[in-house]
Amino acid sequence: MSDMWGLAARGICEFEGKILLLKVRSKSSHDAGKWEIPGGKVKRNEFFDEALKREFLEETGLEINIDSLYNVIQNDYTACKSNEKVKSIQLIMNVSSKTDEVEISNEHDEYCWFGKKEVRQLLEDGLLSRAAANSFKFD
């Protein structure tokens, strides 16, 4: 049996000192009700930057610029449809947008722009998704 590996790209978007997080819908099988960083899986034959821009637009309605690499994490999970174990490498990028006007998809129940202290508090309270909790680097 060979290991399955996946690639995901997520973006930490700051606007006027606040970080955008999305609340995973309550009916989700993974991280329901937790806050996550926008982004998602890179499709076969897709460049990760294109995937991140696509995912951001789908999830938030925002067109983004990718500014720099922020972090790289491994976030393993079990695939919902196939029940297979997947080892996921996630590229966490710093991204920017010209607006803070968000239109969320049906994958999420709400969005919020949080200050860095608020994000730390969400982390301490266990309210971030596992991938988001592992992504943030605080001084």
C-alpha positions in Angstrom: 0.0 0.0 0.0 1.4 3.4 -1.0 0.9 6.6 0.9 -1.4 9.2 -0.7 0.0 12.8 -0.7 -1.9 15.9 -1.3 -1.0 19.6 -1.7 -3.1 22.5 -0.5 -2.5 26.3 -0.6 -3.9 28.7 2.0 -3.5 32.4 2.3 -3.2 34.7 5.3 -4.9 37.9 4.1 -4.3 41.0 6.2 -6.3 44.2 5.5 -5.7 47.3 7.7 -4.1 45.2 10.4 -6.8 42.5 10.5 -6.6 38.8 9.4 -9.4 37.2 7.5 -10.7 33.9 8.9 -13.7 31.8 7.7 -15.9 29.7 10.0 -16.3 26.2 8.7 -19.9 25.3 8.3 -21.6 23.5 11.2 -22.5 20.5 9.0 -18.9 19.9 7.8 -17.3 16.5 8.6 -14.0 18.3 9.3 -13.4 21.1 11.8 -17.1 22.1 12.0 -17.6 25.5 13.6 -13.9 26.3 13.8 -12.1 29.2 12.1 -9.8 28.5 9.2 -7.5 30.2 6.7 -9.0 30.5 3.2 -7.7 28.1 0.6 -7.8 24.5 -0.4 -6.6 21.6 -2.5 -4.4 22.0 -5.5 -5.9 20.1 -8.4 -3.9 17.8 -10.6 -1.8 19.8 -13.2 -2.7 23.1 -11.4 0.0 25.5 -10.2 -0.4 26.2 -6.5 -0.6 30.0 -7.0 -3.5 29.5 -9.5 -5.2 27.1 -7.0 -4.8 29.6 -4.2 -6.3 32.5 -6.3 -9.2 30.2 -7.4 -9.9 29.0 -3.9 -9.8 32.5 -2.5 -12.2 33.7 -5.1 -14.6 30.8 -4.6 -14.6 31.0 -0.8 -14.4 34.8 -0.3 -15.1 36.6 -3.5 -11.8 38.3 -3.2 -9.2 38.7 -5.9 -5.8 38.4 -4.2 -2.1 39.0 -4.9 0.3 36.4 -3.5 3.1 38.3 -1.6 5.3 35.7 0.1 5.7 32.4 1.7 4.6 32.4 5.4 4.8 28.8 6.5 4.7 25.2 5.3 2.9 22.5 7.4 1.9 18.9 7.1 -1.8 18.4 8.0 -2.8 14.8 7.5 -6.5 13.8 7.2 -8.9 11.1 6.2 -10.7 11.7 2.9 -14.5 12.0 3.3 -15.6 10.1 0.2 -12.9 7.3 0.1 -12.0 7.1 3.7 -8.3 7.0 2.6 -5.5 8.5 4.7 -3.9 11.5 3.1 -0.7 13.2 4.0 -1.2 16.8 3.1 1.5 19.4 2.6 0.0 22.9 3.0 1.7 26.0 1.6 0.7 29.0 3.8 1.2 32.2 1.8 0.9 35.9 2.8 -1.7 37.4 0.4 -3.2 40.8 0.0 -6.5 42.2 -1.4 -7.5 45.7 -2.4 -10.8 45.4 -0.4 -12.2 43.8 2.7 -15.7 43.2 1.2 -16.1 39.4 1.5 -18.8 37.2 0.0 -18.5 33.7 1.5 -19.4 30.5 -0.2 -21.7 27.8 1.3 -18.6 26.0 2.7 -18.6 28.5 5.5 -21.1 30.0 8.0 -19.4 33.3 8.5 -16.3 35.4 8.2 -14.5 37.9 10.3 -11.4 40.1 10.2 -9.5 39.5 13.5 -6.6 41.3 15.1 -3.5 39.3 15.9 -4.4 39.2 19.6 -7.8 37.9 18.8 -6.3 35.2 16.6 -4.0 34.2 19.5 -7.1 34.0 21.7 -8.9 31.8 19.2 -5.8 29.5 19.2 -5.7 29.3 23.0 -9.4 28.6 23.1 -9.2 25.7 20.6 -11.4 27.5 18.0 -9.0 27.3 15.1 -9.0 24.4 12.6 -6.0 22.1 13.1 -4.4 23.4 9.9 -4.9 27.1 11.0 -3.6 26.3 14.5 -0.4 24.8 13.1 0.0 27.6 10.5 0.3 30.7 12.6 3.7 31.7 14.0 3.5 34.1 16.9 6.4 35.9 18.5 
